[in-house]
């Protein structure tokens, strides 16, 4: 198949979940004999025309000049270019800023869309934006030949809301097997004696309840926060909560470093409450992290009973005050690593995606 991947800022990953997905599956599809192109922002720092066998198509991106609205023009430029490429299949990762251009998508290509999470539920958006996102979701469903849901919760939602079937294809992760405690030294951390949170600084990631619960506890362990805090909400959190026990270290994309920080943490907080299967959650599971997750259908569908759950800060405070060592919950860690190896390995995810794209193409050709 000749496959075009839209909806990312480009690979190698310098941004987030969809970029990471493309970073792993695109080269894997190339290894299986497919021709794959990933659209890449002109603002991306990687200058090569290919990466691990994947063709990179640079599209003009003016987000640095006009802000978020630039995403709509970037997607338009990607779609206009795709009309010239004669792709068999176009895989859209997300729909927020591309759905308004759906009528411009190539007519001779099969359109497969990963529907992402319930974007309109994100509290950072105004009511006007949330209303637009609901319409965008509807347009994306109508404009796609096949839908992908990255969680069972999203799959059930699409069936109930639109009476549409979707293929369940989650993100993937790789089991982390080479821990190096030396990675901790630059951060003045010690093995299993600090707690960790990795997230975008957004309200729906429940960062403030975690911070409050940690602050109210009697633990002497530091809480390390990784994520870009240079937005309004992040600045508010940093100004209110940073102290000797709470450290904001900003964004970090070095996967081996991140994996080691997860591996040697005491507890790992995962507060995401909107969206599907979150890549950072899978990576925490793959890195032997003892997870404390926000209690919602998305997190429970992945972790099942192999985690602690919270809804309110007091639950975090109570958990930390118990001072239970990580070693007492070895069964949580082993069960979660089994899930990664059997349900979320990148090889397995690529198998599912290749089959999905092939079925979509075969069906379209009758």
Beta strands, then each sheet from edge to edge (+ up, - down):
strand 1: 2-6
strand 2: 35-41
strand 3: 50-51
strand 4: 54-59
strand 5: 89-93
strand 6: 110-114
strand 7: 146-149
strand 8: 167-168
strand 9: 194-198
strand 10: 222-226
strand 11: 246-250
strand 12: 268-270
strand 13: 291-294
strand 14: 308-310
sheet 1: 3+ 4- 2- 1- 5- 6- 7- 8-
sheet 2: 11+ 10+ 9+ 12+ 13+ 14+
end
